[in-house]
Every structure is written in C-alpha cells, then in structure tokens.
Amino acid sequence: MPSDAPCRYQIVFREECASSLAGIVADAVIESRPGHTCVVATVRDQSEFYGLLDRFAGLALRPVSLVELELTRKDEDPAASARRAEGND
C-alpha cells in the first residue's frame, strides 16, 4: 500500500481520557472504559498520522497499543471512491 493511502487505526491509552480527546480527534470513535480509552481514527496519509500522534504527545498521552485496521469502503477517502467509479483505480 502506498504511504499516502488512507489508513484506519485503533489506538488504546491506559488512562480514561475521552474528554481530553473529544476536541482533538475529528471524525473518530472514542470510547472510555475503566482504566483505558480506545480511539479509532482514519487518516488520509502519513503526515496526518504523525500529526495525530504529535497531538497525543502534546497531551502527555502515550498509546499502549496501536493497530492498523482494515479500511472499509465507508471509511475510504471520497476521491478514491470517485476514481474507482471512473475506472481509474
């Protein structure tokens, strides 16, 4: 997969920090459970991915788990969907 292709990640933090993350991660699913918080976010490219990690570091949050998830069509970049519809992808 090209490094500038959209990717979806599940990031788990040991703390319960959903309220801290609410305004920082747009279009992400954030769930807090006793003792940890899980964020599922789709990023467009590596730059956006590392920017997201920088924002977490700025809040002094350290992930305990980071897993790349399979990107489903509904998570996909709209431009990629348009290219596929035109037969260019």
Secondary structure, 3 states (H helix, E strand, C coil): CCCCCCEEEEEEECCCCHHHHCCCCCCCEEEEECCEEEEEEEECCHHHHHHHHHHHHHCCCCEEEEEEECCCHHHCCHHHHHHHHHCCC
